[in-house]
Amino acid sequence: MGFSFWLALLILGQTPLDATDFLRITWKGNPLAYVDRADYTLPFSGVPLVDEARLDEVRKTIEKKVYKPPVNAIINEQGQIIPEQRGRALDRQVFWGQVYEYFYGNGPAEISPVVREIWPRVDRALLQEVRKRQIGYYTTYFNPNNYNRSYNISLATKSINNYVVLPGETFSFNKVVGQRTREKGYLDAPIIVKGELSEGIGGGICQVSSTLFNAVDQAGLHIIKRYSHSRHVPYVPPGRDATVSWWGPDFVFQNRYAHPILIRAHSGHGRMMVTIHSFPEIEYEPRSVPSVQSELPEETPSDSIDPHANAVPPLP
C-alpha cells in the first residue's frame, strides 16, 4: 500500500482523477476483464488509493488466463526426443505498473498483459546426454489378464517415465505420480489393508514403486524412505518391495551424484520395466539386487494402503 500511496500523491499533483473511466484488459484481441476506478479505489485522507487486495483478485484471474505451463522434452516409444516447449506467465511487476498508470492517469485505458517466458526443467540437450549410460535396471511381471490392475500399472508407469532427477534433488513417488483417483482413470483392483485382501482404487501401483525401488537401488542412489507391505507380495523377492499410498507410506530417494539421472519406465504384455540412465562420465556405486523369475506371479493381492506397514530403514 505504501507504493500506491506515494504514487498517488505524486500523480494527483499533476492530473485530476476521474472515477468514471474504466480499464479494459485484453489478451490477443479478446477482453479478459473490465476495471472501474470507482470499484477499486479506497479513500484515504482525501487521497484516492488503489484497493490492492481486491484488485489482486483481478490479477489472479488474468494470471490464470494467460498462463501456459512449460513442457519438458521427452523420449518417445521409438527412442526419439520430442523437443521441449516454453511456457509463459504474467509479469506481475509490469502488470501493477500498468494498473497504477491507469488509476492515476488520464481517461479510459486499454492494456494487454505482458508475459515472461518459463523454461522447462528438461530440454533436448539434457536428454541427449542423460540417456547415454544405463546405471540401473529392473523388471517385474504381472498377469495381463487382470485388466484393472494392468491398467493402473500402466497409468503409474507413464507418470514416472522420462522423469529427470537433478543432482541433489529428491524424488517422491507420491508427489510425482499424484493421488490415485477415479477422476484420473484409476480402477478398483486388489490391495492389502493390514494384511487382509481387499479392493481399492489404484491396486497394482505398488508393483510400479517396487520395480522403481529395485532399479534405483541397483544404481546406488540414496534411499530416504521405503516401506514393506504387511504381507509378502509375489512380484519381487522377500524384502524387496516398496509399498506406497496417498495418505500413508511413500517411496523417496535422493540423487547424490554429480550428474542428473533419468528414469525410463515401460509396462505391457505382463512386464513392468524400469531403467535408470545418466551421463557417460558419471561415477556411481552400483548395488547387487536379486532378480525375479520371468514367469507370471500367482494372481494374489499385491498392494498395500496400510499406514502401519512395517518400515524398512533407509539403505546406506
LOTORLUM-998544 format. One record per residue (C-alpha): x, y, z; chain. Coordinates in Angstrom, 3 decimals, m for minus. Layout:
          X          Y          Z   chain
          X          Y          Z       A
...
//
This chain:
          X          Y          Z   chain
      0.000      0.000      0.000       A
      2.965      2.311      0.582       A
      3.957      2.409     m3.080       A
      0.372      3.147     m4.106       A
      0.116      5.976     m1.579       A
      3.242      7.818     m2.703       A
      2.421      7.270     m6.356       A
     m0.999      8.791     m5.717       A
      0.491     11.873     m4.100       A
      2.953     12.274     m6.951       A
      0.460     11.983     m9.805       A
     m2.522     13.680     m8.206       A
     m0.492     16.853     m8.045       A
     m0.373     16.807    m11.834       A
     m3.647     15.235    m13.050       A
     m7.183     15.002    m11.656       A
     m8.711     11.575    m11.033       A
    m11.868     10.744    m12.967       A
    m13.634      7.837    m11.251       A
    m15.986      7.254    m14.171       A
    m13.397      5.898    m16.572       A
    m12.621      2.201    m16.826       A
     m9.688     m0.009    m17.705       A
    m10.114     m2.646    m20.393       A
     m7.733     m5.625    m20.147       A
     m7.372     m7.669    m23.341       A
     m5.303    m10.636    m24.434       A
     m4.690    m11.338    m28.115       A
     m7.643     m9.142    m29.030       A
    m10.064    m10.769    m26.593       A
    m11.345     m8.953    m23.481       A
    m10.324    m10.519    m20.176       A
    m11.623     m8.001    m17.634       A
    m13.011     m4.515    m17.124       A
    m11.911     m2.450    m14.129       A
    m13.754      0.677    m12.963       A
    m11.796      3.136    m10.832       A
    m14.765      3.662     m8.541       A
    m14.966     m0.047     m7.719       A
    m11.290     m0.437     m6.842       A
    m10.496      2.839     m5.053       A
    m10.135      3.406     m1.312       A
    m10.474      6.913      0.215       A
     m7.528      7.763      2.449       A
     m7.331     11.255      3.922       A
     m8.949     12.545      0.759       A
     m6.391     10.827     m1.467       A
     m7.861      8.008     m3.610       A
     m5.820      4.819     m3.316       A
     m5.986      1.537     m5.191       A
     m7.735     m1.246     m3.278       A
     m4.840     m3.624     m3.891       A
     m6.390     m6.576     m2.047       A
     m9.479     m6.523     m4.253       A
     m7.568     m5.721     m7.416       A
     m5.258     m8.654     m6.696       A
     m8.232    m10.940     m7.348       A
     m8.374     m9.475    m10.852       A
     m4.639    m10.109    m11.180       A
     m5.133    m13.769    m10.224       A
     m7.858    m14.159    m12.850       A
     m5.677    m12.603    m15.545       A
     m2.731    m14.725    m14.469       A
     m4.720    m17.945    m14.857       A
     m5.936    m16.965    m18.322       A
     m2.526    m16.106    m19.768       A
     m0.560    m18.848    m18.030       A
      0.845    m21.643    m20.153       A
      2.883    m24.342    m18.414       A
      6.240    m25.329    m19.901       A
      6.533    m28.831    m21.358       A
      9.640    m30.908    m20.772       A
     11.419    m32.665    m23.596       A
     10.697    m36.405    m23.571       A
     11.837    m39.596    m25.249       A
      9.014    m41.335    m27.108       A
      8.446    m45.055    m27.537       A
     10.607    m45.050    m30.659       A
     13.539    m43.550    m28.778       A
     13.215    m40.150    m30.435       A
     13.492    m36.932    m28.429       A
     10.389    m34.748    m28.574       A
     11.553    m31.122    m28.082       A
     10.589    m29.070    m25.068       A
      8.091    m26.208    m25.181       A
      8.491    m22.942    m23.307       A
      5.688    m21.731    m21.096       A
      4.558    m18.243    m20.147       A
      3.406    m16.399    m17.047       A
      2.134    m12.926    m16.234       A
      4.852    m10.396    m15.466       A
      3.410     m9.142    m12.189       A
      5.693     m6.143    m11.836       A
      4.761     m4.819    m15.268       A
      1.083     m5.574    m14.638       A
      0.973     m3.488    m11.461       A
      2.819     m0.674    m13.210       A
      0.171     m0.682    m15.956       A
     m2.640     m0.646    m13.406       A
     m1.156      2.237    m11.412       A
     m0.630      4.224    m14.582       A
     m4.313      3.815    m15.381       A
     m5.563      4.652    m11.890       A
     m3.518      7.824    m11.587       A
     m3.538      8.797    m15.243       A
     m5.997     10.432    m17.657       A
     m9.058      8.936    m19.299       A
    m10.040      5.357    m20.176       A
     m7.307      2.911    m20.986       A
     m6.691     m0.479    m22.503       A
     m3.788     m2.724    m21.595       A
     m2.569     m6.118    m22.700       A
     m0.793     m8.197    m20.050       A
      2.954     m8.562    m20.507       A
      4.174    m12.127    m20.066       A
      7.561    m13.673    m19.389       A
      8.877    m16.979    m20.692       A
      9.112    m20.012    m18.436       A
     11.801    m22.528    m19.319       A
     11.128    m26.243    m18.796       A
     13.387    m28.082    m16.373       A
     14.307    m30.680    m19.019       A
     15.345    m29.743    m22.570       A
     16.691    m31.664    m25.579       A
     20.323    m31.022    m24.742       A
     19.927    m32.517    m21.270       A
     18.069    m35.591    m22.519       A
     20.664    m36.251    m25.200       A
     23.348    m36.608    m22.520       A
     21.446    m38.117    m19.594       A
     20.170    m41.052    m21.673       A
     23.600    m42.301    m22.769       A
     24.614    m44.572    m19.886       A
     22.394    m47.126    m18.158       A
     23.257    m47.489    m14.481       A
     20.222    m49.373    m13.152       A
     17.690    m51.902    m14.428       A
     14.847    m53.999    m13.025       A
     11.924    m55.979    m14.415       A
      8.889    m57.488    m12.709       A
      5.968    m59.463    m14.133       A
      2.191    m59.401    m13.746       A
     m0.901    m61.104    m15.127       A
     m2.080    m59.045    m18.140       A
     m5.491    m60.752    m17.979       A
     m6.288    m58.743    m14.865       A
     m7.364    m55.660    m16.800       A
     m7.933    m53.260    m13.908       A
     m4.622    m53.962    m12.242       A
     m2.728    m53.847    m15.552       A
     m4.338    m50.537    m16.427       A
     m3.387    m48.998    m13.065       A
      0.189    m50.156    m13.546       A
      0.224    m48.551    m16.990       A
     m1.031    m45.183    m15.681       A
      1.527    m45.005    m12.870       A
      4.305    m46.148    m15.215       A
      3.602    m43.252    m17.564       A
      3.788    m40.819    m14.635       A
      7.382    m41.755    m13.772       A
      8.596    m42.313    m17.334       A
     11.027    m39.646    m18.633       A
     11.383    m38.101    m15.172       A
     14.771    m36.437    m14.580       A
     16.174    m36.065    m11.067       A
     18.833    m33.363    m10.958       A
     21.875    m33.534     m8.634       A
     20.797    m33.012     m5.037       A
     17.090    m33.348     m5.859       A
     14.711    m35.702     m4.055       A
     12.202    m37.935     m5.841       A
      8.905    m38.677     m4.077       A
      6.756    m41.360     m5.712       A
      3.548    m39.904     m4.309       A
      4.340    m36.372     m5.460       A
      5.361    m37.427     m8.961       A
      2.518    m39.894     m9.565       A
     m0.063    m37.883     m7.656       A
     m3.201    m39.062     m5.915       A
     m4.725    m42.163     m7.411       A
     m8.372    m41.343     m8.095       A
    m11.172    m42.392    m10.413       A
    m11.055    m38.931    m11.995       A
     m7.517    m39.715    m13.153       A
     m8.608    m43.053    m14.569       A
     m7.502    m45.424    m11.817       A
     m9.627    m48.531    m11.338       A
    m10.527    m50.876     m8.480       A
     m8.083    m53.743     m8.071       A
     m6.791    m55.997     m5.253       A
     m4.912    m54.318     m2.414       A
     m3.705    m55.321      1.034       A
     m5.075    m53.488      4.054       A
     m3.473    m54.539      7.358       A
     m2.582    m57.903      5.906       A
     m6.038    m58.647      4.514       A
     m7.203    m58.862      0.902       A
     m9.480    m56.033     m0.190       A
    m10.451    m53.963     m3.222       A
     m9.348    m50.371     m3.656       A
     m8.671    m47.615     m6.165       A
     m5.243    m47.926     m7.744       A
     m4.478    m51.553     m6.926       A
     m1.227    m52.502     m8.687       A
      0.562    m49.216     m8.049       A
      2.962    m50.795     m5.588       A
      4.383    m53.016     m8.311       A
      5.472    m49.825    m10.062       A
      7.048    m48.345     m6.916       A
      8.713    m51.668     m6.079       A
     10.162    m52.062     m9.564       A
     11.419    m48.477     m9.399       A
     12.949    m49.093     m5.963       A
     14.990    m52.061     m7.167       A
     16.239    m50.214    m10.263       A
     17.143    m47.164     m8.163       A
     18.818    m49.347     m5.549       A
     20.881    m51.121     m8.201       A
     22.010    m47.711     m9.465       A
     23.354    m46.928     m5.997       A
     21.089    m43.957     m5.342       A
     20.385    m42.845     m1.770       A
     17.132    m44.305     m0.410       A
     15.389    m41.971      2.058       A
     12.036    m43.719      2.624       A
     10.973    m47.243      1.788       A
      8.343    m49.395      3.481       A
      7.482    m53.085      3.147       A
      3.988    m54.484      2.711       A
      2.223    m56.088      5.658       A
      2.462    m59.453      3.851       A
      4.613    m60.973      1.125       A
      3.967    m59.900     m2.472       A
      4.666    m62.254     m5.384       A
      6.307    m59.924     m7.914       A
      9.592    m59.258     m6.036       A
     11.793    m61.337     m3.695       A
     11.014    m61.058      0.054       A
     12.042    m57.694      1.458       A
     12.480    m56.084     m1.969       A
      9.095    m54.315     m2.159       A
      8.159    m50.663     m1.663       A
      4.580    m50.045     m0.633       A
      3.007    m46.646     m1.272       A
     m0.334    m44.980     m0.631       A
     m1.526    m41.397     m0.859       A
     m2.300    m40.999      2.840       A
      0.401    m43.352      4.045       A
      3.795    m44.722      3.007       A
      5.871    m43.117      0.271       A
      8.965    m44.192     m1.621       A
     11.581    m41.431     m1.626       A
     15.163    m41.317     m2.862       A
     17.773    m38.629     m3.487       A
     20.240    m38.147     m6.320       A
     23.568    m37.529     m4.614       A
     25.572    m37.966     m7.785       A
     27.226    m35.097     m9.605       A
     25.082    m35.724    m12.703       A
     21.319    m35.906    m13.368       A
     19.625    m39.280    m13.630       A
     16.798    m40.251    m15.979       A
     14.005    m42.714    m15.200       A
     12.686    m44.710    m18.138       A
      9.671    m46.917    m17.421       A
      7.507    m49.170    m19.560       A
      4.746    m51.704    m18.890       A
      2.849    m54.016    m21.194       A
      2.202    m57.671    m22.020       A
      2.660    m58.691    m18.406       A
      6.004    m56.988    m17.857       A
      6.969    m53.865    m15.884       A
     10.462    m52.481    m16.576       A
     12.428    m49.546    m15.182       A
     15.868    m48.403    m16.316       A
     17.988    m45.653    m14.769       A
     20.301    m43.591    m17.005       A
     22.832    m40.794    m16.647       A
     25.758    m39.032    m18.303       A
     28.535    m41.205    m19.773       A
     31.103    m39.855    m17.313       A
     29.064    m40.486    m14.149       A
     30.876    m42.173    m11.275       A
     28.414    m44.344     m9.383       A
     28.413    m47.219     m6.921       A
     26.051    m49.997     m8.049       A
     24.476    m52.404     m5.567       A
     23.692    m56.073     m6.032       A
     19.938    m56.574     m6.334       A
     18.266    m60.017     m6.569       A
     16.294    m60.570     m9.760       A
     12.892    m62.208    m10.169       A
     11.767    m65.185    m12.215       A
     10.377    m64.316    m15.609       A
      7.246    m66.438    m15.087       A
      3.951    m64.801    m14.191       A
      3.281    m64.479    m10.449       A
      0.195    m66.031     m8.916       A
     m2.925    m63.865     m9.050       A
     m2.769    m62.622     m5.465       A
     m3.150    m59.169     m3.939       A
     m0.035    m57.110     m4.334       A
     m0.577    m53.645     m2.965       A
     m0.898    m52.085      0.436       A
     m2.526    m48.934      1.714       A
     m1.746    m49.923      5.284       A
     m0.323    m46.807      7.007       A
      1.043    m49.124      9.713       A
      3.089    m51.212      7.290       A
      6.495    m52.360      8.513       A
      9.063    m49.641      7.968       A
     12.358    m50.575      6.382       A
     15.324    m48.429      7.399       A
     16.944    m46.381      4.617       A
     19.801    m48.135      2.902       A
     23.260    m46.701      3.495       A
//
